Amino acid sequence: LFRSTVLWLQRCSPPGTMHLHQVLHQAAAFREAFNFAGRSMAHWFPGHMSRGLSKMKASLKEVDCIIEVHDARIPLSGRNPLLHESLGVKPHLLLLNKMDLADLTEKQRILSVLEHQGMRKVIFTNCLKDENIDKVVPLITDVIQSSDRFQRAETPGYCIMVVGVPNVGKSSVINAIRRQHLKKGKASRVGAVPGITRAVLSRIQVCERPLMFLLDTPGILFPRVETIETGMKLAVCGTILDHLVGEDILADYLLFTLNKFQQFSYVERYGLEEPCDNVESVLKKIAIKLGKTQKVKAITGVGDIMVTIPNYNAAAYDFIRTFRKGHLGKVMLD
């Protein structure tokens, strides 16, 4: 952390503008672990998720292959074990989407861990720029042709089920494949919050040669998140609705994470003087920077005065969403 902070100072600041000793002293005092004490993750398994998983299991006989889409920033955390247990009988391909937001310097380590877990067909994708989307259909075709299609051997065309936790880009993947192979626009609705896709098993053609249909499915979270930290990672990446965790807690965990991975872009973006480990101080600076403040009347012994109060909720909202858009640096949370 010392070395990274020094490099950041040299890159961002002209000589003499900051007290290096003071900043290094503060960096040394940054938290080494996040305190989850007394916090619990709310259960989030709405009825449409439970019904969706049941229908997906019932439709497996019509499916040739499973595409699991997950967030590239959390390639090892939060992948729903219920999906593996229920749908694992079919050939499986893992797409780690939003690669443009992930620090891929340890990509080979991630691929090695996944291979050890039995996941050998993995593609990193970016649907905004269609990066590696052209690799998906050929790999699917190869996977299907090298496996037994059972009762679907005489069925023309391939049917692929797209699964994953909420808000990892399943619909965006479908639209990107369709755009690449059919030159057509959106067929699946997309959004920046979990829970956009509610309809189960919407059948969408994405390719003519070979004839291929994808089944879009709603995001399925497991009823109980395995650990609080896994839940925090999911929430920071937007796969769990913010209010279930609390934007103040999310903002604090995000700040801890950025400092842990030595991503100090937030300092320059929000006009801070130096990296900081106190979320209240950071959110106060953000609120002032964005003009998210309000004046309130305070009664004192010498008369009423107007006091400027930062809107911490608005600051936390901006901080979290700015990170999710990739403006605070790339990270690999696993």
C-alpha atoms as a printed R data frame, in Angstrom:
    type eleno elety resid chain resno       x       y       z
1   ATOM     1    CA   LEU     A     1   0.000   0.000   0.000
2   ATOM     2    CA   PHE     A     2   2.898   2.381   0.785
3   ATOM     3    CA   ARG     A     3   4.429   1.904  -2.665
4   ATOM     4    CA   SER     A     4   1.073   2.334  -4.411
5   ATOM     5    CA   THR     A     5   0.307   5.503  -2.460
6   ATOM     6    CA   VAL     A     6   3.697   6.992  -3.327
7   ATOM     7    CA   LEU     A     7   3.155   6.208  -7.020
8   ATOM     8    CA   TRP     A     8  -0.305   7.761  -6.872
9   ATOM     9    CA   LEU     A     9   1.108  10.907  -5.290
10  ATOM    10    CA   GLN     A    10   3.826  11.181  -7.908
11  ATOM    11    CA   ARG     A    11   1.351  10.698 -10.737
12  ATOM    12    CA   CYS     A    12  -1.453  12.995  -9.540
13  ATOM    13    CA   SER     A    13   0.248  15.823  -7.666
14  ATOM    14    CA   PRO     A    14   2.793  18.485  -8.556
15  ATOM    15    CA   PRO     A    15   5.811  18.743  -6.209
16  ATOM    16    CA   GLY     A    16   5.166  20.331  -2.851
17  ATOM    17    CA   THR     A    17   1.368  20.163  -2.914
18  ATOM    18    CA   MET     A    18   0.936  17.329  -0.402
19  ATOM    19    CA   HIS     A    19   2.688  16.208   2.742
20  ATOM    20    CA   LEU     A    20   3.997  12.771   1.801
21  ATOM    21    CA   HIS     A    21   4.792  11.753   5.383
22  ATOM    22    CA   GLN     A    22   1.262  12.575   6.526
23  ATOM    23    CA   VAL     A    23  -0.383  10.664   3.674
24  ATOM    24    CA   LEU     A    24   1.792   7.594   4.237
25  ATOM    25    CA   HIS     A    25   0.961   7.718   7.932
26  ATOM    26    CA   GLN     A    26  -2.754   7.735   7.123
27  ATOM    27    CA   ALA     A    27  -2.406   4.931   4.550
28  ATOM    28    CA   ALA     A    28  -0.682   2.792   7.153
29  ATOM    29    CA   ALA     A    29  -3.715   3.191   9.397
30  ATOM    30    CA   PHE     A    30  -6.220   2.005   6.750
31  ATOM    31    CA   ARG     A    31  -8.369  -0.961   7.711
32  ATOM    32    CA   GLU     A    32  -6.945  -4.367   6.867
33  ATOM    33    CA   ALA     A    33 -10.338  -6.067   7.217
34  ATOM    34    CA   PHE     A    34 -13.940  -4.930   6.987
35  ATOM    35    CA   ASN     A    35 -15.990  -5.240  10.161
36  ATOM    36    CA   PHE     A    36 -19.142  -7.238   9.405
37  ATOM    37    CA   ALA     A    37 -20.053  -7.538  13.100
38  ATOM    38    CA   GLY     A    38 -23.773  -7.417  13.769
39  ATOM    39    CA   ARG     A    39 -24.683  -7.298  10.089
40  ATOM    40    CA   SER     A    40 -26.847  -9.858   8.368
41  ATOM    41    CA   MET     A    41 -27.807 -10.229   4.741
42  ATOM    42    CA   ALA     A    42 -31.529 -10.083   4.032
43  ATOM    43    CA   HIS     A    43 -33.037 -13.065   2.248
44  ATOM    44    CA   TRP     A    44 -33.962 -12.165  -1.309
45  ATOM    45    CA   PHE     A    45 -35.673 -15.051  -3.051
46  ATOM    46    CA   PRO     A    46 -38.961 -13.612  -4.342
47  ATOM    47    CA   GLY     A    47 -41.717 -15.811  -5.685
48  ATOM    48    CA   HIS     A    48 -40.773 -15.172  -9.309
49  ATOM    49    CA   MET     A    49 -37.288 -16.567  -8.605
50  ATOM    50    CA   SER     A    50 -38.613 -19.767  -7.053
51  ATOM    51    CA   ARG     A    51 -41.132 -20.297  -9.852
52  ATOM    52    CA   GLY     A    52 -38.489 -19.452 -12.435
53  ATOM    53    CA   LEU     A    53 -36.068 -22.113 -11.187
54  ATOM    54    CA   SER     A    54 -38.842 -24.738 -11.202
55  ATOM    55    CA   LYS     A    55 -39.776 -23.930 -14.802
56  ATOM    56    CA   MET     A    56 -36.131 -23.947 -15.866
57  ATOM    57    CA   LYS     A    57 -35.679 -27.447 -14.431
58  ATOM    58    CA   ALA     A    58 -38.836 -28.640 -16.161
59  ATOM    59    CA   SER     A    59 -37.619 -27.326 -19.528
60  ATOM    60    CA   LEU     A    60 -34.192 -28.992 -19.478
61  ATOM    61    CA   LYS     A    61 -35.315 -31.713 -21.906
62  ATOM    62    CA   GLU     A    62 -35.644 -29.034 -24.594
63  ATOM    63    CA   VAL     A    63 -32.175 -27.585 -23.954
64  ATOM    64    CA   ASP     A    64 -28.845 -28.552 -25.566
65  ATOM    65    CA   CYS     A    65 -26.498 -26.386 -23.536
66  ATOM    66    CA   ILE     A    66 -26.383 -24.024 -20.558
67  ATOM    67    CA   ILE     A    67 -24.737 -20.597 -20.727
68  ATOM    68    CA   GLU     A    68 -24.074 -19.230 -17.261
69  ATOM    69    CA   VAL     A    69 -23.399 -15.487 -17.217
70  ATOM    70    CA   HIS     A    70 -21.599 -13.971 -14.245
71  ATOM    71    CA   ASP     A    71 -19.864 -10.703 -13.368
72  ATOM    72    CA   ALA     A    72 -16.147 -10.762 -14.244
73  ATOM    73    CA   ARG     A    73 -15.363  -8.736 -11.095
74  ATOM    74    CA   ILE     A    74 -16.586 -11.612  -8.899
75  ATOM    75    CA   PRO     A    75 -15.795 -14.704 -11.006
76  ATOM    76    CA   LEU     A    76 -15.611 -17.024  -8.007
77  ATOM    77    CA   SER     A    77 -18.147 -15.472  -5.631
78  ATOM    78    CA   GLY     A    78 -21.894 -15.706  -5.678
79  ATOM    79    CA   ARG     A    79 -22.416 -18.151  -8.517
80  ATOM    80    CA   ASN     A    80 -25.684 -19.784  -7.534
81  ATOM    81    CA   PRO     A    81 -25.144 -23.407  -6.421
82  ATOM    82    CA   LEU     A    82 -28.852 -24.093  -6.993
83  ATOM    83    CA   LEU     A    83 -28.294 -23.549 -10.708
84  ATOM    84    CA   HIS     A    84 -25.428 -26.032 -10.724
85  ATOM    85    CA   GLU     A    85 -27.377 -28.627  -8.761
86  ATOM    86    CA   SER     A    86 -30.528 -28.243 -10.835
87  ATOM    87    CA   LEU     A    87 -29.145 -27.671 -14.331
88  ATOM    88    CA   GLY     A    88 -25.687 -29.224 -14.190
89  ATOM    89    CA   VAL     A    89 -26.628 -32.270 -16.263
90  ATOM    90    CA   LYS     A    90 -26.305 -30.252 -19.476
91  ATOM    91    CA   PRO     A    91 -23.096 -29.071 -21.214
92  ATOM    92    CA   HIS     A    92 -22.038 -25.844 -19.554
93  ATOM    93    CA   LEU     A    93 -20.351 -22.636 -20.739
94  ATOM    94    CA   LEU     A    94 -19.404 -19.769 -18.400
95  ATOM    95    CA   LEU     A    95 -19.377 -16.183 -19.686
96  ATOM    96    CA   LEU     A    96 -17.678 -13.712 -17.358
97  ATOM    97    CA   ASN     A    97 -19.323 -10.509 -18.518
98  ATOM    98    CA   LYS     A    98 -18.421  -6.853 -17.862
99  ATOM    99    CA   MET     A    99 -14.738  -7.616 -18.407
100 ATOM   100    CA   ASP     A   100 -14.217  -3.923 -19.116
101 ATOM   101    CA   LEU     A   101 -14.875  -3.248 -15.403
102 ATOM   102    CA   ALA     A   102 -12.567  -5.991 -14.088
103 ATOM   103    CA   ASP     A   103  -8.843  -5.965 -13.361
104 ATOM   104    CA   LEU     A   104  -7.714  -8.890 -15.528
105 ATOM   105    CA   THR     A   105  -4.078  -8.946 -14.445
106 ATOM   106    CA   GLU     A   106  -4.846 -12.180 -12.572
107 ATOM   107    CA   LYS     A   107  -6.973 -13.680 -15.305
108 ATOM   108    CA   GLN     A   108  -4.868 -16.851 -15.515
109 ATOM   109    CA   ARG     A   109  -5.218 -17.438 -11.768
110 ATOM   110    CA   ILE     A   110  -8.991 -17.152 -12.063
111 ATOM   111    CA   LEU     A   111  -9.076 -19.536 -15.034
112 ATOM   112    CA   SER     A   112  -6.918 -22.037 -13.123
113 ATOM   113    CA   VAL     A   113  -9.249 -21.951 -10.110
114 ATOM   114    CA   LEU     A   114 -12.296 -22.389 -12.352
115 ATOM   115    CA   GLU     A   115 -10.647 -25.275 -14.189
116 ATOM   116    CA   HIS     A   116  -9.899 -26.935 -10.850
117 ATOM   117    CA   GLN     A   117 -13.627 -26.588 -10.113
118 ATOM   118    CA   GLY     A   118 -14.428 -28.360 -13.389
119 ATOM   119    CA   MET     A   119 -15.271 -25.250 -15.428
120 ATOM   120    CA   ARG     A   120 -13.090 -25.420 -18.552
121 ATOM   121    CA   LYS     A   121 -15.232 -23.530 -21.072
122 ATOM   122    CA   VAL     A   122 -14.861 -19.892 -19.996
123 ATOM   123    CA   ILE     A   123 -15.048 -16.671 -22.033
124 ATOM   124    CA   PHE     A   124 -14.559 -13.110 -20.759
125 ATOM   125    CA   THR     A   125 -16.969 -10.749 -22.542
126 ATOM   126    CA   ASN     A   126 -17.875  -7.070 -22.812
127 ATOM   127    CA   CYS     A   127 -21.306  -6.630 -24.348
128 ATOM   128    CA   LEU     A   128 -20.986  -2.854 -24.652
129 ATOM   129    CA   LYS     A   129 -18.270  -3.272 -27.278
130 ATOM   130    CA   ASP     A   130 -19.069  -6.868 -28.303
131 ATOM   131    CA   GLU     A   131 -15.626  -8.020 -27.107
132 ATOM   132    CA   ASN     A   132 -15.250 -11.809 -27.507
133 ATOM   133    CA   ILE     A   133 -18.943 -12.155 -28.420
134 ATOM   134    CA   ASP     A   134 -17.848 -13.684 -31.743
135 ATOM   135    CA   LYS     A   135 -16.330 -16.609 -29.786
136 ATOM   136    CA   VAL     A   136 -19.595 -17.640 -28.123
137 ATOM   137    CA   VAL     A   137 -21.503 -19.331 -30.967
138 ATOM   138    CA   PRO     A   138 -18.496 -21.361 -32.229
139 ATOM   139    CA   LEU     A   139 -17.751 -22.586 -28.712
140 ATOM   140    CA   ILE     A   140 -21.405 -23.458 -28.082
141 ATOM   141    CA   THR     A   141 -21.509 -25.371 -31.367
142 ATOM   142    CA   ASP     A   142 -18.342 -27.271 -30.473
143 ATOM   143    CA   VAL     A   143 -19.632 -28.103 -26.983
144 ATOM   144    CA   ILE     A   144 -22.966 -29.384 -28.287
145 ATOM   145    CA   GLN     A   145 -21.490 -31.408 -31.160
146 ATOM   146    CA   SER     A   146 -19.040 -33.109 -28.808
147 ATOM   147    CA   SER     A   147 -21.810 -34.137 -26.387
148 ATOM   148    CA   ASP     A   148 -24.784 -36.490 -26.539
149 ATOM   149    CA   ARG     A   149 -27.990 -34.606 -27.395
150 ATOM   150    CA   PHE     A   150 -30.123 -37.531 -26.161
151 ATOM   151    CA   GLN     A   151 -33.745 -37.112 -27.330
152 ATOM   152    CA   ARG     A   152 -32.896 -33.890 -29.187
153 ATOM   153    CA   ALA     A   153 -30.681 -35.559 -31.807
154 ATOM   154    CA   GLU     A   154 -33.360 -35.192 -34.511
155 ATOM   155    CA   THR     A   155 -34.405 -31.684 -33.515
156 ATOM   156    CA   PRO     A   156 -33.294 -28.994 -35.993
157 ATOM   157    CA   GLY     A   157 -31.463 -26.096 -34.417
158 ATOM   158    CA   TYR     A   158 -29.879 -25.682 -31.016
159 ATOM   159    CA   CYS     A   159 -31.604 -24.421 -27.884
160 ATOM   160    CA   ILE     A   160 -29.460 -22.812 -25.182
161 ATOM   161    CA   MET     A   161 -30.637 -21.710 -21.748
162 ATOM   162    CA   VAL     A   162 -29.018 -18.536 -20.381
163 ATOM   163    CA   VAL     A   163 -28.839 -18.468 -16.578
164 ATOM   164    CA   GLY     A   164 -27.170 -16.501 -13.793
165 ATOM   165    CA   VAL     A   165 -27.717 -14.285 -10.780
166 ATOM   166    CA   PRO     A   166 -29.490 -10.929 -11.330
167 ATOM   167    CA   ASN     A   167 -27.954  -8.002 -13.211
168 ATOM   168    CA   VAL     A   168 -24.856  -9.708 -14.614
169 ATOM   169    CA   GLY     A   169 -25.830  -9.000 -18.229
170 ATOM   170    CA   LYS     A   170 -27.734 -12.093 -19.381
171 ATOM   171    CA   SER     A   171 -30.084 -10.092 -21.604
172 ATOM   172    CA   SER     A   172 -27.171  -7.973 -22.844
173 ATOM   173    CA   VAL     A   173 -25.324 -11.137 -23.879
174 ATOM   174    CA   ILE     A   174 -28.348 -12.353 -25.821
175 ATOM   175    CA   ASN     A   175 -28.736  -8.992 -27.537
176 ATOM   176    CA   ALA     A   176 -25.019  -8.865 -28.390
177 ATOM   177    CA   ILE     A   177 -25.036 -12.358 -29.962
178 ATOM   178    CA   ARG     A   178 -28.197 -11.508 -31.874
179 ATOM   179    CA   ARG     A   179 -26.680  -8.218 -33.032
180 ATOM   180    CA   GLN     A   180 -23.524  -9.958 -34.214
181 ATOM   181    CA   HIS     A   181 -25.135 -12.853 -36.088
182 ATOM   182    CA   LEU     A   182 -28.536 -11.564 -37.207
183 ATOM   183    CA   LYS     A   183 -27.707  -7.841 -37.404
184 ATOM   184    CA   LYS     A   184 -30.853  -7.153 -35.381
185 ATOM   185    CA   GLY     A   185 -31.503  -4.964 -32.363
186 ATOM   186    CA   LYS     A   186 -32.590  -5.717 -28.834
187 ATOM   187    CA   ALA     A   187 -34.817  -8.694 -28.212
188 ATOM   188    CA   SER     A   188 -34.367  -8.750 -24.426
189 ATOM   189    CA   ARG     A   189 -34.995  -5.842 -22.115
190 ATOM   190    CA   VAL     A   190 -31.933  -4.720 -20.153
191 ATOM   191    CA   GLY     A   191 -31.413  -2.470 -17.137
192 ATOM   192    CA   ALA     A   192 -28.911  -1.404 -14.487
193 ATOM   193    CA   VAL     A   193 -30.830  -2.899 -11.569
194 ATOM   194    CA   PRO     A   194 -31.520  -6.538 -10.701
195 ATOM   195    CA   GLY     A   195 -34.908  -8.006 -11.528
196 ATOM   196    CA   ILE     A   196 -35.528  -6.534 -15.009
197 ATOM   197    CA   THR     A   197 -36.178  -9.934 -16.631
198 ATOM   198    CA   ARG     A   198 -39.216 -11.532 -15.006
199 ATOM   199    CA   ALA     A   199 -40.606 -13.644 -17.871
200 ATOM   200    CA   VAL     A   200 -39.331 -17.211 -17.707
201 ATOM   201    CA   LEU     A   201 -37.878 -18.926 -20.768
202 ATOM   202    CA   SER     A   202 -38.405 -16.294 -23.432
203 ATOM   203    CA   ARG     A   203 -37.258 -18.016 -26.655
204 ATOM   204    CA   ILE     A   204 -35.130 -15.763 -28.879
205 ATOM   205    CA   GLN     A   205 -33.413 -16.595 -32.153
206 ATOM   206    CA   VAL     A   206 -29.825 -15.337 -32.202
207 ATOM   207    CA   CYS     A   207 -28.243 -17.131 -35.156
208 ATOM   208    CA   GLU     A   208 -29.232 -18.546 -38.544
209 ATOM   209    CA   ARG     A   209 -26.245 -20.792 -39.285
210 ATOM   210    CA   PRO     A   210 -26.292 -22.781 -37.174
211 ATOM   211    CA   LEU     A   211 -29.931 -22.232 -36.251
212 ATOM   212    CA   MET     A   212 -29.774 -21.275 -32.604
213 ATOM   213    CA   PHE     A   213 -32.260 -20.079 -30.020
214 ATOM   214    CA   LEU     A   214 -31.493 -18.749 -26.559
215 ATOM   215    CA   LEU     A   215 -33.859 -18.946 -23.615
216 ATOM   216    CA   ASP     A   216 -33.655 -15.800 -21.482
217 ATOM   217    CA   THR     A   217 -34.371 -16.400 -17.799
218 ATOM   218    CA   PRO     A   218 -34.782 -14.197 -14.730
219 ATOM   219    CA   GLY     A   219 -31.807 -13.853 -12.411
220 ATOM   220    CA   ILE     A   220 -31.880 -16.461  -9.658
221 ATOM   221    CA   LEU     A   221 -30.268 -15.726  -6.302
222 ATOM   222    CA   PHE     A   222 -29.906 -18.487  -3.756
223 ATOM   223    CA   PRO     A   223 -32.167 -18.175  -0.670
224 ATOM   224    CA   ARG     A   224 -29.268 -17.655   1.735
225 ATOM   225    CA   VAL     A   225 -26.011 -15.961   0.695
226 ATOM   226    CA   GLU     A   226 -23.076 -18.142   1.813
227 ATOM   227    CA   THR     A   227 -21.184 -15.409   3.706
228 ATOM   228    CA   ILE     A   228 -21.720 -11.743   4.528
229 ATOM   229    CA   GLU     A   229 -18.621 -10.847   2.512
230 ATOM   230    CA   THR     A   230 -19.948 -12.690  -0.552
231 ATOM   231    CA   GLY     A   231 -23.205 -10.815  -0.123
232 ATOM   232    CA   MET     A   232 -21.309  -7.519   0.015
233 ATOM   233    CA   LYS     A   233 -19.426  -8.350  -3.180
234 ATOM   234    CA   LEU     A   234 -22.693  -9.208  -4.935
235 ATOM   235    CA   ALA     A   235 -24.298  -6.018  -3.667
236 ATOM   236    CA   VAL     A   236 -21.410  -3.729  -4.651
237 ATOM   237    CA   CYS     A   237 -21.594  -5.161  -8.184
238 ATOM   238    CA   GLY     A   238 -25.349  -4.541  -8.270
239 ATOM   239    CA   THR     A   239 -26.743  -8.076  -8.211
240 ATOM   240    CA   ILE     A   240 -28.717  -7.431  -5.005
241 ATOM   241    CA   LEU     A   241 -30.996  -4.424  -4.594
242 ATOM   242    CA   ASP     A   242 -29.146  -1.715  -2.672
243 ATOM   243    CA   HIS     A   243 -31.815  -1.113  -0.052
244 ATOM   244    CA   LEU     A   244 -31.548  -4.720   1.159
245 ATOM   245    CA   VAL     A   245 -28.018  -3.976   2.337
246 ATOM   246    CA   GLY     A   246 -28.123  -0.220   2.875
247 ATOM   247    CA   GLU     A   247 -26.338   2.293   0.683
248 ATOM   248    CA   ASP     A   248 -24.359   3.636   3.639
249 ATOM   249    CA   ILE     A   249 -22.919   0.179   4.354
250 ATOM   250    CA   LEU     A   250 -22.318  -0.433   0.649
251 ATOM   251    CA   ALA     A   251 -20.459   2.852   0.328
252 ATOM   252    CA   ASP     A   252 -18.272   1.975   3.324
253 ATOM   253    CA   TYR     A   253 -17.465  -1.483   1.936
254 ATOM   254    CA   LEU     A   254 -16.736   0.036  -1.473
255 ATOM   255    CA   LEU     A   255 -14.327   2.557   0.054
256 ATOM   256    CA   PHE     A   256 -12.600  -0.232   1.982
257 ATOM   257    CA   THR     A   257 -12.363  -2.281  -1.227
258 ATOM   258    CA   LEU     A   258 -10.937   0.538  -3.352
259 ATOM   259    CA   ASN     A   259  -8.279   1.269  -0.740
260 ATOM   260    CA   LYS     A   260  -7.518  -2.432  -0.341
261 ATOM   261    CA   PHE     A   261  -6.874  -2.779  -4.075
262 ATOM   262    CA   GLN     A   262  -5.022   0.537  -4.158
263 ATOM   263    CA   GLN     A   263  -7.507   2.173  -6.497
264 ATOM   264    CA   PHE     A   264  -7.389   5.841  -5.539
265 ATOM   265    CA   SER     A   265  -9.209   7.309  -8.548
266 ATOM   266    CA   TYR     A   266 -11.973   8.476  -6.214
267 ATOM   267    CA   VAL     A   267  -9.566  11.047  -4.728
268 ATOM   268    CA   GLU     A   268  -9.106  12.937  -7.982
269 ATOM   269    CA   ARG     A   269 -12.690  12.498  -9.175
270 ATOM   270    CA   TYR     A   270 -14.255  13.959  -6.055
271 ATOM   271    CA   GLY     A   271 -11.583  16.524  -5.253
272 ATOM   272    CA   LEU     A   272 -10.226  14.956  -2.075
273 ATOM   273    CA   GLU     A   273  -6.785  15.968  -0.884
274 ATOM   274    CA   GLU     A   274  -5.631  12.399  -0.289
275 ATOM   275    CA   PRO     A   275  -6.868   8.804   0.061
276 ATOM   276    CA   CYS     A   276  -9.138   8.372   3.068
277 ATOM   277    CA   ASP     A   277 -10.483   5.402   5.019
278 ATOM   278    CA   ASN     A   278 -13.341   7.224   6.763
279 ATOM   279    CA   VAL     A   279 -16.544   6.841   4.775
280 ATOM   280    CA   GLU     A   280 -18.308   9.747   6.498
281 ATOM   281    CA   SER     A   281 -15.497  12.126   5.538
282 ATOM   282    CA   VAL     A   282 -15.460  10.848   1.957
283 ATOM   283    CA   LEU     A   283 -19.241  11.097   1.546
284 ATOM   284    CA   LYS     A   284 -19.203  14.609   3.003
285 ATOM   285    CA   LYS     A   285 -16.622  15.659   0.390
286 ATOM   286    CA   ILE     A   286 -18.636  13.984  -2.370
287 ATOM   287    CA   ALA     A   287 -21.851  15.705  -1.294
288 ATOM   288    CA   ILE     A   288 -20.161  19.113  -1.267
289 ATOM   289    CA   LYS     A   289 -18.464  18.437  -4.615
290 ATOM   290    CA   LEU     A   290 -21.793  17.489  -6.231
291 ATOM   291    CA   GLY     A   291 -23.786  20.223  -4.525
292 ATOM   292    CA   LYS     A   292 -25.859  17.632  -2.676
293 ATOM   293    CA   THR     A   293 -26.355  19.745   0.433
294 ATOM   294    CA   GLN     A   294 -29.177  21.563   2.159
295 ATOM   295    CA   LYS     A   295 -29.338  24.490   4.558
296 ATOM   296    CA   VAL     A   296 -31.216  24.017   7.819
297 ATOM   297    CA   LYS     A   297 -31.883  26.376  10.668
298 ATOM   298    CA   ALA     A   298 -30.044  25.629  13.895
299 ATOM   299    CA   ILE     A   299 -31.085  27.201  17.176
300 ATOM   300    CA   THR     A   300 -28.140  28.313  19.318
301 ATOM   301    CA   GLY     A   301 -27.695  30.342  22.480
302 ATOM   302    CA   VAL     A   302 -26.829  33.424  20.435
303 ATOM   303    CA   GLY     A   303 -29.649  33.123  17.930
304 ATOM   304    CA   ASP     A   304 -30.638  31.096  14.896
305 ATOM   305    CA   ILE     A   305 -28.009  30.291  12.295
306 ATOM   306    CA   MET     A   306 -28.171  28.479   8.942
307 ATOM   307    CA   VAL     A   307 -26.088  25.322   8.787
308 ATOM   308    CA   THR     A   308 -25.141  23.425   5.591
309 ATOM   309    CA   ILE     A   309 -25.870  19.707   5.923
310 ATOM   310    CA   PRO     A   310 -24.411  17.175   3.433
311 ATOM   311    CA   ASN     A   311 -26.835  14.697   1.862
312 ATOM   312    CA   TYR     A   312 -24.960  11.519   2.714
313 ATOM   313    CA   ASN     A   313 -27.501   9.250   0.992
314 ATOM   314    CA   ALA     A   314 -27.182  11.125  -2.304
315 ATOM   315    CA   ALA     A   315 -23.386  11.026  -2.010
316 ATOM   316    CA   ALA     A   316 -23.407   7.267  -1.332
317 ATOM   317    CA   TYR     A   317 -25.752   6.755  -4.298
318 ATOM   318    CA   ASP     A   318 -23.362   8.588  -6.634
319 ATOM   319    CA   PHE     A   319 -20.260   6.888  -5.202
320 ATOM   320    CA   ILE     A   320 -21.688   3.395  -5.738
321 ATOM   321    CA   ARG     A   321 -23.010   4.037  -9.233
322 ATOM   322    CA   THR     A   322 -19.856   5.779 -10.349
323 ATOM   323    CA   PHE     A   323 -17.937   2.662  -9.342
324 ATOM   324    CA   ARG     A   324 -20.373   0.381 -11.187
325 ATOM   325    CA   LYS     A   325 -19.827   2.392 -14.365
326 ATOM   326    CA   GLY     A   326 -16.083   1.796 -14.105
327 ATOM   327    CA   HIS     A   327 -15.126   5.408 -13.354
328 ATOM   328    CA   LEU     A   328 -13.319   4.567 -10.099
329 ATOM   329    CA   GLY     A   329 -10.939   2.017 -11.559
330 ATOM   330    CA   LYS     A   330 -11.006  -1.674 -12.414
331 ATOM   331    CA   VAL     A   331 -11.063  -4.270  -9.646
332 ATOM   332    CA   MET     A   332 -11.075  -8.029  -9.188
333 ATOM   333    CA   LEU     A   333 -12.927  -8.731  -5.953
334 ATOM   334    CA   ASP     A   334 -11.962 -12.431  -5.810
